[in-house]
Structures are given as C-alpha cells and as structure tokens.
Amino acid sequence: MEAISVLIVDDSALMRSLIGKIVEATPGLRIADKAMNGRFALQKIARSKPDVIVLDIEMPEMNGIEFLRERKKLGIDIPVIILSSIAKEGAKVTMECLDLGASDFVTKPSGSESADLHTVASQLVELLAGYGNQYQLKKIAGTARRIPEELLKAYESRMADIEPAQYGSAGEGRQEPSLSQHTVASLSADRRAPSRSAASEPIRKPEPVRKPGNIEIIAIGISTGGPNALREVFARLDPALPQPIVVVQHMPPGFTEEFANSLNRICPLEVREAHEGDLVKPGRILIAPGDKHLEIERRSLGTIAHLSDAPAQNGHRPSADVLFASVRKEFQNRALGIIMTGMGKDGAAQLAELYREGSRTIGQDEETSIVYGMPRVAYELGGVMEQISLANMAATINRYGKEFAR
C-alpha cells in the first residue's frame, strides 16, 4: 500500500512542525497537508485526501470539538487522533471528542526538546499507522465514505481572504523553531510504523493443568486502539452479565476517571475507575487508574480491588500482565481472560499462564486490531483459545458469561 497520509491540524506553528517532523521521520507515513484550525482543515480534506487526521482541541475560529461536529454532519469517516492537554480539563474535553467520533488521543509534548518527546512520538506513530492502515484498507474495499464535493466549495471562499503571507501552501503561518539535528536523527532511527504481519503458529500450546470451570470473573487487557474498541464492546454487553469485569487500558494518569465516566454513559453495566478496596461484583466494570497497577483479592465476603505503585511491567503501569497474574492466582480455571488491540506484548505471557491454569481465553483478531501486537504475541505463546473480531467481541463475552456462569 501507499504511505499513510497525515493531515496535521494545530494553531501552533511549533506543534505543526514538531508533529510534521515525527511523521516525516517515520517510514510509511507522509504529510498530506497542515492547517491552523478546523475550518482550514475542512477545506483541505477534499484536496489532500488524508488517511488520518491529527487534531488539536484549542484553536481559534473552529476548534477541535466544532471540527468533529462538522465532520459528523458531513459524513466524513477519516479517523481522527486528538492532541490532548494533560490537564484534568483536557481529559474531559478529550472524552467529549471520543463521544463525537474521534478514534483515539495522545498527550501533547511540552516542547521540541522535552523529555517526553520520544514517548509521544512512539505513541503517535502507533496510532497513525494503525488507524491510517485500517482506513486505507476500507478505501481498497470500497467501504470508506466518499468525501463530499461540497466541502471544497463550502470553504473555498473563506480561503480567498487569507493573504499568502499569513497562510502558506504548506499551512504554515510564521517562522517556526526547528528541531535539532540530533532529535530528527533519533526519531528517524527509532520510530517505525508498526507492522501488521500475520501471526506465526503457536510454538506449543500450554497444557492446562485442570479443565475449565465456571466463569466467575472477566479480565481484559488492551492498549493502542482501546478507547473506541471498548466503547463498541461495552455498549453491547448484556445488562444481566453474571460476572464482574476488570480492565487494564494503557492510559495516562488523569484520563482514566473521565474515560470510565464516558463508558458508563453508554454501557448497561456500571463502569468506574477502580479505587483501593472497591468491591469486584457482578454488574460492575472496574478500569485500572493511570499509573497504578490493578490486582484483585478474594476474601470470604467477596472480591476486592487493590491498587499498587509497584514498578512498571513491560513498560506499563497499569500492566495487563499484573492484572492477569492476580486473576490467575485468585481464580485459577474460573476466569475469562481477554487480550485486545495494542502495541507490544503486555498481558501475553500471563494470559498464557491463565490458560495453563484452565481458564478460558480470547484474543482480538488481526483484521480488526488497530495494532496487532499484544494479541499476536499471546496467540504465538499459545495462550489464546479463540480469536474474535471486534464486531463479535461483545456477543462472545455475553455468550461465555451466560453459558459458563456458576
């Protein structure tokens, strides 16, 4: 396939330059165009035909929220990655963007030489490659929506009053600070678009030490592509599902509470960010807080949640491996473990151990994973009993939950 084309929308010339450098330094990605606000972005979409959009929230004339509303009205289905502020208010607005159809988000780096630049670059590349690849596949299959021709006409006149000195052909308005050669070279060497190569056959499937029992708890590990995937799954869960659900979604601190609240609005079950000592009970979904491991403990009167500041596992806190290990210890063969879209291998090893204990396990399939990393490794380790598409995930959870309830 062709390189994934990216439309960068931000009122900051520095941020446009910074994101542009990340895109240019990544094989498989290219810049489609740049825009200083949502209105210019809408005008440019018809011409540049991007595969994915990077969108700031706070912009003059048409901000990110207004852009997403207009995008929805016009029927544009190009995926949008939000550039979000780390502040608490930024988390609320970011979740509103997801409600309006944005695909995912990444927190903004604080500057061209900031310590978190490489982390942000890595996360952004994962998202751009994953969502851009899926959109290209939709275009090939003919299922992507046609970009309305009226876009160009509707916004062409607004561009006529903009002087070239104010807004150049590349979408840049003023002289921009440049990234150091060291930073650009490092990005070029380290950042690569994730591959979607098919999983290898499992080396050897673990031999369960006992037969599967009744399912008493459901545990989910998920990362890149997770916000929209969980929204789709949770909206379709059976309100009478007999098991509690515990979830690790890799997400920065300050965002998981708002994320849980947004899921709670669309899910027939109660969804909340986990707190120390929370009761793990049917009808409730607990989301691990950002920067805290989530573990569970069975007691005589019920199962409770524990939060931990233990070191990161597989580069993550919360870690799906930590959660799965806790579930394996407490429930052995009486759990349903699920691993979904995500970069890396977090959760894969302990999902295989959960399967070895006799629990049932599910992995999201390659076709519907934004990044087929975590579920791929879990499959190759032999820890996945069944691979399921995102569209069928909720129905499968409902079926397992009812069929194997105690």
C-alpha positions in Angstrom: 0.0 0.0 0.0 1.0 3.7 -0.4 2.4 5.7 2.5 -0.2 6.7 5.0 -1.0 10.4 4.5 -1.5 12.6 7.6 -3.3 15.9 7.9 -1.9 17.9 10.8 -4.3 20.5 12.4 -3.0 22.8 15.1 -2.9 26.5 15.6 0.7 26.4 17.0 3.4 26.6 14.3 5.7 24.8 16.7 3.4 21.9 17.1 2.7 21.6 13.4 6.4 21.5 12.8 7.0 19.0 15.7 4.3 16.6 14.5 5.4 17.0 10.9 9.0 16.1 11.8 7.7 12.9 13.6 5.7 12.0 10.5 8.5 12.7 8.1 11.0 10.7 10.1 8.8 7.6 10.0 8.9 5.3 7.0 5.4 4.5 5.8 4.0 7.9 6.8 3.8 11.2 4.9 2.4 14.6 5.4 -0.8 15.2 3.4 -1.1 18.9 4.5 -1.2 21.1 7.5 -3.9 23.5 8.8 -4.0 26.1 11.6 -7.6 25.4 12.6 -10.6 23.2 11.9 -12.1 25.4 9.2 -8.9 25.3 7.1 -8.7 21.6 7.8 -12.2 21.0 6.3 -11.3 23.0 3.2 -8.1 21.0 2.8 -9.6 17.5 3.3 -11.1 17.3 -0.2 -7.8 18.2 -1.9 -5.3 16.3 0.3 -7.4 13.2 0.9 -5.7 12.2 4.1 -5.8 8.7 5.6 -5.7 10.0 9.2 -6.0 13.4 10.9 -4.1 14.7 13.9 -6.3 17.3 15.6 -5.6 19.9 18.3 -8.5 20.8 20.5 -8.0 24.5 21.4 -7.8 26.5 18.2 -9.3 29.8 17.0 -12.3 30.2 14.6 -13.1 26.4 14.6 -11.7 24.3 17.5 -11.4 20.6 17.7 -14.9 20.0 19.1 -16.5 22.1 16.4 -14.5 20.4 13.7 -15.6 16.9 14.9 -19.3 18.1 15.0 -19.0 19.4 11.4 -17.1 16.2 10.3 -20.0 14.2 11.7 -22.6 16.3 9.8 -20.7 15.9 6.6 -20.3 12.2 6.9 -16.5 12.2 6.9 -15.2 8.9 8.4 -11.4 9.7 8.2 -10.0 8.7 11.6 -9.0 11.5 13.9 -6.3 11.4 16.6 -6.7 14.0 19.2 -3.7 16.0 20.6 -4.8 16.5 24.2 -3.5 18.5 27.1 -2.5 16.5 30.1 -4.6 18.8 32.4 -7.7 17.4 34.0 -9.9 19.7 32.0 -8.1 18.4 28.9 -9.2 14.9 29.9 -12.9 15.9 30.0 -12.7 17.6 26.6 -10.8 14.6 25.2 -13.5 12.2 26.2 -16.1 14.6 24.6 -14.0 14.3 21.4 -14.3 10.5 21.6 -18.0 10.8 22.1 -18.1 12.9 18.9 -16.3 10.2 16.9 -12.5 10.8 17.4 -10.7 7.5 17.3 -8.0 8.0 19.9 -5.7 10.5 21.6 -2.2 11.3 22.6 -1.0 13.9 25.1 1.0 16.8 23.7 4.7 17.0 24.3 5.7 20.2 26.1 8.4 21.3 23.6 10.8 20.3 20.9 13.4 19.0 23.3 11.1 17.8 26.1 11.9 14.6 27.9 8.6 13.0 26.8 9.1 13.7 23.1 10.1 10.2 22.2 7.3 8.7 24.2 4.8 10.9 22.5 6.4 10.2 19.1 6.2 6.4 19.7 2.5 6.6 20.7 1.6 8.9 17.9 3.3 6.7 15.3 1.4 3.6 16.6 -1.9 5.4 16.3 -1.2 7.0 12.9 0.0 3.7 11.4 -2.8 1.6 12.9 -5.8 3.9 12.1 -4.3 5.0 8.8 -3.7 1.4 7.7 -7.3 0.5 8.6 -8.7 3.4 6.6 -6.6 2.5 3.6 -8.0 -1.0 3.7 -11.5 0.5 3.9 -10.7 2.5 0.7 -9.5 -0.5 -1.1 -12.6 -2.5 0.0 -14.8 0.4 -1.1 -16.3 0.8 2.4 -14.8 4.3 3.2 -17.3 7.1 2.7 -16.8 9.4 -0.2 -15.5 12.8 0.7 -18.4 15.2 -0.1 -17.6 17.5 -3.0 -19.4 20.4 -1.3 -16.5 20.6 1.2 -14.2 22.3 -1.3 -16.9 24.7 -2.4 -18.1 25.5 1.2 -14.7 26.6 2.4 -13.0 27.8 -0.7 -14.4 31.3 -0.4 -13.1 31.6 3.2 -9.5 31.0 1.9 -9.8 33.8 -0.6 -9.4 36.5 2.1 -6.3 34.9 3.7 -3.1 36.5 2.5 -0.3 34.2 1.4 2.0 35.7 3.9 -0.4 34.7 6.6 -1.0 31.2 5.4 1.4 29.5 3.0 0.9 26.5 0.8 2.1 24.1 3.4 -0.2 25.5 6.0 2.5 27.4 7.9 1.8 30.9 9.1 5.1 32.1 10.7 8.7 31.2 11.2 8.9 28.0 13.2 11.6 26.8 15.6 13.4 23.9 14.1 14.1 20.6 15.9 17.8 19.8 16.5 19.5 17.5 14.1 20.1 15.1 16.9 16.4 14.9 17.7 15.4 14.4 14.0 18.1 11.7 13.5 17.0 9.9 16.6 13.3 10.0 15.6 14.3 8.7 12.1 16.3 5.8 13.6 13.9 4.8 16.3 10.3 5.3 15.0 8.8 2.9 12.6 5.3 2.3 11.5 4.1 -0.9 13.2 3.8 -4.0 11.0 0.6 -5.9 10.6 2.3 -9.1 9.6 0.3 -12.3 10.2 0.9 -14.1 13.5 3.0 -17.2 13.5 1.5 -20.5 14.5 1.9 -21.1 18.3 5.2 -22.7 19.2 3.4 -25.0 21.5 0.1 -24.6 23.2 0.4 -24.8 27.0 -1.1 -27.9 28.5 -3.9 -26.9 31.0 -3.4 -28.4 34.5 -7.1 -28.7 35.0 -10.4 -28.5 33.0 -12.1 -25.1 32.6 -14.5 -24.3 35.4 -17.4 -21.9 35.6 -16.5 -18.3 34.8 -16.6 -16.1 37.9 -14.6 -13.1 36.6 -13.7 -11.5 33.3 -10.4 -9.7 32.8 -9.4 -7.5 29.8 -6.0 -6.2 28.7 -6.0 -3.6 25.9 -3.8 -0.7 24.7 -3.5 1.2 21.4 -6.9 1.5 19.7 -8.6 0.6 23.0 -10.8 3.6 23.7 -13.0 3.1 20.7 -12.8 -0.7 20.9 -14.1 -0.7 24.5 -16.8 1.8 23.6 -18.0 -0.6 20.9 -17.9 -3.7 23.2 -19.2 -2.2 26.4 -22.2 -0.6 24.6 -23.4 -4.1 23.6 -22.8 -6.0 26.9 -25.8 -7.9 28.4 -27.1 -5.9 31.4 -27.6 -9.3 33.1 -24.0 -10.5 32.6 -23.3 -12.5 35.7 -19.6 -11.8 36.1 -17.7 -8.6 37.1 -15.2 -7.2 34.6 -11.8 -5.8 35.4 -9.8 -3.9 32.8 -6.3 -2.6 32.1 -6.3 0.1 29.4 -3.0 1.8 29.0 -3.8 5.4 29.5 -2.1 8.4 31.2 -2.9 9.4 34.8 -5.9 11.8 35.0 -7.6 10.3 32.0 -9.0 7.0 33.2 -11.6 8.5 35.5 -13.1 10.5 32.6 -12.7 7.5 30.3 -14.6 5.3 32.8 -17.3 8.0 33.1 -17.7 8.2 29.3 -18.0 4.4 29.1 -20.5 4.4 32.0 -22.8 6.7 29.9 -23.1 4.1 27.1 -22.8 0.8 28.9 -25.7 -1.1 30.6 -23.3 -2.0 33.4 -21.8 0.3 35.9 -18.3 1.4 34.8 -16.0 3.2 37.2 -12.3 3.9 37.8 -11.0 1.4 40.3 -10.2 2.6 43.9 -8.4 0.8 46.6 -10.8 -1.7 48.3 -13.5 -1.5 45.7 -15.8 -4.5 45.6 -15.5 -6.5 42.4 -19.0 -7.7 41.8 -21.5 -8.6 39.0 -22.9 -5.6 37.2 -19.7 -3.6 37.7 -16.7 -2.9 35.4 -13.5 -1.5 37.1 -10.9 0.3 35.0 -7.4 0.4 36.3 -6.3 4.0 37.1 -3.5 5.5 35.1 -0.1 4.9 36.7 -1.5 2.3 39.1 -1.4 -1.5 38.8 -4.8 -3.2 39.4 -4.9 -6.5 41.3 -7.7 -8.4 43.0 -8.0 -10.4 46.1 -10.7 -13.0 47.1 -12.0 -12.7 50.6 -14.7 -14.7 52.4 -17.3 -11.9 51.9 -16.3 -11.0 48.3 -13.5 -10.0 45.9 -11.9 -6.6 46.3 -9.6 -4.4 44.2 -6.1 -3.4 45.2 -4.0 -0.6 43.6 -0.2 -0.7 43.5 2.7 1.5 42.8 5.0 -1.5 42.0 7.4 -1.0 39.2 6.1 -1.0 35.6 5.8 -4.3 33.8 6.6 -4.5 30.1 7.0 -0.7 30.2 3.5 -0.2 31.6 1.7 0.8 34.8 -1.0 -0.4 34.9 0.0 -3.6 33.3 -2.2 -6.3 31.9 0.3 -8.9 33.0 -0.1 -7.8 36.6 -3.9 -8.0 36.4 -3.9 -11.4 34.6 -1.4 -12.8 37.2 -3.6 -11.7 40.0 -6.7 -13.2 38.4 -4.8 -16.5 37.8 -3.7 -16.6 41.4 -7.2 -16.0 42.8 -9.5 -17.7 40.3 -7.2 -20.3 38.6 -9.6 -22.0 36.0 -12.6 -19.9 36.7 -11.9 -16.8 34.7 -12.3 -15.5 31.2 -9.1 -13.6 30.0 -9.3 -11.3 27.0 -6.5 -9.6 25.2 -7.3 -6.9 22.6 -5.6 -4.4 20.3 -2.3 -3.0 21.5 1.3 -2.4 20.7 3.9 -4.6 22.4 3.4 -7.8 24.5 1.9 -6.7 27.8 -0.6 -9.3 29.0 0.5 -12.0 26.6 2.7 -14.1 28.9 0.2 -14.1 31.8 -2.8 -14.8 29.5 -0.9 -17.9 28.5 -0.4 -18.8 32.2 -4.1 -18.1 32.8 -4.9 -20.6 30.0 -2.5 -23.1 31.6 -4.5 -22.9 34.8 -7.6 -24.0 32.9 -9.3 -20.6 32.3 -10.8 -19.7 29.0 -9.1 -17.1 26.9 -9.9 -14.9 23.9 -7.8 -12.7 21.6 -8.9 -10.0 19.2 -8.2 -10.9 15.6 -5.6 -9.2 13.4 -8.1 -7.7 10.9 -9.9 -5.6 13.5 -7.0 -4.8 15.8 -5.7 -1.3 15.3 -2.3 -2.7 16.3 -2.0 -6.5 16.2 0.8 -6.7 18.8 -0.5 -7.8 22.2 -3.0 -10.3 20.8 -0.4 -11.6 18.3 2.2 -12.4 21.0 -0.5 -14.0 23.1 -1.6 -16.2 20.2 2.0 -17.2 19.4 2.6 -18.2 23.0 -0.4 -20.5 22.7 -2.5 -18.6 25.3 -5.5 -17.8 23.0 -8.3 -20.4 22.7 -10.3 -18.3 20.2 -9.6 -15.3 18.0 -12.6 -13.0 17.8 -13.3 -9.8 15.7 -14.2 -6.6 17.4 -17.7 -6.7 16.0 -18.3 -10.1 17.6 -16.5 -9.5 20.9 -19.5 -8.3 23.0 -21.7 -11.2 21.7 -18.9 -13.7 22.6 -18.5 -12.2 26.1 -22.2 -12.4 26.6 -22.3 -16.0 25.4 -19.4 -17.2 27.5 -20.7 -15.3 30.5 -24.2 -16.9 30.4 -23.1 -20.4 29.2 -20.4 -20.9 31.8 -22.0 -19.0 34.8 -21.8 -20.8 38.1 
